[in-house]
């Protein structure tokens, strides 16, 4: 109608999405920095930072790597998402989206490959655990990780207790001078609920004494391998494990969509200038 002016709403950056992305990523950033700091502190305590070659000396996995890698990835993602949202920086937001998308597709590909090549994965897991069995005494963090896994899953070795023959301290050769010869770590022992104090020597000579009858060992040590027990645990907790992975995937997709939506808003505002 004449005399009336049409007003067009100018595009603007959505505050809710912007500050939600900022808040989520600042928590992510702080957690990543904390993980990274713990990893670097652990390495400094072990003298790795002053002797980088120590990283390659360990035959098995150094669990500190998990803290450093996870903390580093979380810190980078958190920084890009946090600063990108706060400063409305499209480069950082695109980097956040692409990096998060890459992680998502790597997780998806890993899950599919693990399902298709499960026999090969099982063999690799056996090999991986046995390599760490060999290096059991080489690193205190690795030792604690193996002990935790064997206690939690009530298992011993990759396929069974005799895998500990791979370790120079526990093997059954006559030339082995170790007091732990033909034994297993305490984490392989069947715990007596009445025991108040942990008996760290419960695995001494157990394979030497009871090598003839495996059934007799079951009263003293766990006879099932950790690979089989881990597979059984996955089957028993399949819904929970699947729920966790689906939840993580949805969070990643939500983060990507939120960042891309924010990029679109920023571009629309700039185009209106």
C-alpha positions in Angstrom: 0.0 0.0 0.0 1.2 3.5 -0.7 2.8 5.4 2.2 4.0 2.2 3.8 7.6 1.0 3.6 8.6 -2.6 3.4 11.3 -3.5 6.0 13.5 -6.5 5.2 15.2 -8.2 8.2 18.9 -8.1 7.7 20.7 -11.4 8.1 22.5 -11.9 11.4 24.7 -14.5 13.2 22.6 -16.7 15.5 23.7 -16.0 19.1 22.4 -19.3 20.5 24.4 -21.5 18.0 27.5 -19.3 18.3 27.7 -19.3 22.1 26.6 -23.0 22.4 29.5 -23.9 20.1 31.8 -21.6 22.0 30.8 -23.1 25.4 31.0 -26.7 24.3 34.5 -26.2 22.8 36.0 -24.3 25.6 35.2 -27.3 27.9 36.7 -29.6 25.2 39.7 -27.4 24.9 40.4 -27.3 28.7 40.0 -31.1 28.9 42.3 -31.6 26.0 44.9 -29.3 27.5 44.6 -31.3 30.8 45.1 -34.6 29.1 48.1 -33.2 27.2 49.6 -31.8 30.4 49.2 -35.1 32.2 50.9 -36.9 29.3 53.8 -34.5 29.1 54.2 -34.6 32.9 54.3 -38.4 32.9 57.0 -38.3 30.2 59.0 -35.8 32.1 58.8 -38.0 35.2 60.1 -41.0 33.1 62.9 -38.8 31.6 61.5 -39.1 28.1 61.5 -35.4 27.4 65.3 -35.2 28.1 65.9 -38.5 26.1 63.6 -38.7 23.1 65.2 -42.1 22.1 63.5 -43.6 25.1 60.2 -43.5 23.2 61.5 -46.1 20.8 63.2 -48.2 23.4 60.0 -49.6 24.8 59.0 -52.8 23.0 55.3 -52.4 23.8 52.8 -49.6 24.1 53.5 -46.6 26.3 50.1 -45.7 27.7 51.2 -42.1 28.0 50.9 -41.9 24.2 47.1 -42.1 24.6 47.1 -39.0 26.8 49.3 -37.1 24.5 47.5 -38.0 21.2 44.0 -37.6 22.6 44.9 -34.5 24.5 46.6 -33.0 21.4 43.6 -33.7 19.1 41.1 -32.4 21.7 43.2 -29.2 22.2 43.4 -28.5 18.5 39.7 -29.1 17.9 38.7 -27.2 21.0 40.8 -24.2 20.0 39.5 -24.1 16.5 35.9 -24.4 17.5 36.1 -22.0 20.5 38.1 -19.2 18.8 36.3 -19.7 15.5 32.9 -19.3 17.1 33.9 -16.4 19.4 35.7 -14.4 16.7 33.4 -15.6 13.9 36.4 -16.8 12.0 35.2 -18.9 9.0 38.6 -20.4 8.4 38.8 -21.9 11.9 35.2 -23.0 11.8 35.8 -24.8 8.5 38.9 -26.4 9.9 36.9 -27.6 12.9 34.3 -29.1 10.6 36.7 -30.8 8.3 38.9 -32.1 11.2 35.8 -33.4 13.1 34.4 -34.9 9.9 37.7 -36.7 9.1 37.7 -38.2 12.6 34.1 -39.3 12.2 34.8 -41.1 8.9 37.9 -42.7 10.3 35.8 -44.1 13.2 33.2 -45.3 10.8 35.8 -47.0 8.5 37.5 -48.6 11.5 34.2 -50.0 12.7 33.3 -51.4 9.3 36.8 -52.9 8.8 36.8 -54.4 12.3 33.5 -56.2 11.5 34.5 -57.4 8.0 38.1 -58.5 9.0 37.4 -59.6 12.6 39.6 -62.7 12.3 42.5 -60.5 11.1 41.8 -58.0 13.9 41.8 -60.9 16.5 45.2 -62.0 15.2 46.6 -58.5 15.4 45.2 -58.1 18.9 46.9 -61.3 20.0 50.2 -60.1 18.5 49.7 -56.6 20.1 49.0 -58.1 23.6 52.0 -60.5 23.4 54.3 -57.7 22.4 53.2 -55.8 25.5 53.6 -59.0 27.6 57.3 -59.1 26.5 57.7 -55.4 27.6 55.8 -55.9 30.9 58.7 -54.9 33.2 60.1 -52.2 30.9 57.6 -49.5 31.8 55.6 -49.0 35.0 52.6 -47.4 33.1 52.4 -50.4 30.7 52.7 -52.8 33.7 49.8 -51.1 35.5 47.7 -51.1 32.3 48.2 -54.9 31.7 47.5 -55.6 35.4 44.3 -53.6 35.2 43.2 -55.4 32.0 43.9 -58.8 33.4 42.1 -58.1 36.7 39.1 -56.4 35.0 38.5 -59.1 32.4 39.6 -62.0 34.7 42.1 -63.2 32.1 45.8 -64.0 31.7 47.9 -63.4 28.6 46.5 -63.0 25.1 45.4 -66.7 24.7 46.3 -68.0 28.1 48.8 -68.1 31.0 51.5 -69.7 28.9 51.8 -66.5 26.9 53.9 -65.3 29.8 56.7 -67.5 28.5 57.4 -64.7 26.1 58.6 -62.5 29.0 62.2 -63.0 30.1 61.2 -62.8 33.8 58.4 -65.3 33.7 59.5 -67.9 31.1 60.1 -71.5 32.1 63.6 -72.1 30.6 66.1 -73.7 33.0 68.5 -70.8 32.4 66.1 -68.2 33.7 67.4 -67.0 37.1 64.4 -64.9 38.0 62.3 -65.7 41.1 59.3 -65.2 38.9 60.3 -68.1 36.6 57.4 -70.2 35.4 55.0 -67.9 37.2 52.5 -65.2 36.2 51.9 -61.6 37.4 49.6 -61.2 40.5 46.9 -59.8 38.2 46.4 -63.3 36.8 45.5 -64.7 40.2 42.0 -65.6 41.3 41.5 -63.2 44.2 40.2 -64.5 47.5 37.5 -62.1 48.7 38.6 -62.7 52.3 42.0 -61.3 51.6 42.5 -57.8 52.9 46.1 -57.4 51.7 47.0 -58.0 48.0 49.4 -60.9 47.7 51.8 -59.9 44.9 53.6 -63.2 45.0 50.5 -65.4 44.4 51.6 -66.1 40.8 55.1 -67.5 41.7 55.8 -71.0 40.3 52.1 -71.6 39.5 52.8 -72.8 36.0 55.7 -75.0 37.2 53.6 -76.8 39.8 50.3 -77.2 37.9 51.5 -77.5 34.3 50.1 -81.0 34.0 46.5 -80.2 34.8 45.1 -77.0 33.5 41.8 -77.6 35.4 43.8 -77.4 38.6 45.1 -74.0 37.7 41.6 -72.5 37.7 41.6 -72.5 41.5 44.7 -70.3 41.5 44.9 -68.3 38.3 42.7 -67.2 35.4 43.2 -69.6 32.5 41.3 -67.7 29.8 43.1 -65.4 27.4 42.4 -61.6 27.4 41.4 -61.6 23.7 38.6 -64.1 24.2 37.5 -62.4 27.4 37.4 -59.0 25.7 35.3 -60.4 22.9 32.9 -61.9 25.4 32.7 -58.6 27.3 31.9 -56.8 24.0 29.1 -59.3 23.3 27.7 -59.0 26.8 27.8 -55.2 26.7 27.0 -54.7 23.0 24.0 -52.3 23.6 26.0 -50.1 25.9 29.1 -50.0 23.7 27.0 -49.3 20.6 25.1 -46.6 22.5 28.3 -44.9 23.5 29.6 -44.9 19.9 26.3 -43.7 18.5 26.2 -40.9 21.1 29.7 -39.8 20.2 28.8 -39.9 16.4 25.7 -37.8 17.0 27.7 -35.2 19.0 30.3 -35.1 16.1 27.5 -34.6 13.5 25.8 -32.0 15.6 29.1 -30.1 16.0 29.7 -30.2 12.3 26.2 -29.0 11.5 26.4 -26.2 14.1 29.8 -25.0 12.7 28.6 -25.1 9.1 25.4 -23.2 10.1 27.5 -20.6 11.8 29.7 -20.3 8.7 26.6 -19.8 6.5 25.3 -17.0 8.8 28.7 -15.2 8.8 28.9 -15.4 5.0 25.3 -14.0 4.7 26.1 -11.1 7.0 29.3 -10.3 5.1 27.5 -10.5 1.8 25.0 -7.9 3.1 27.8 -5.4 3.7 
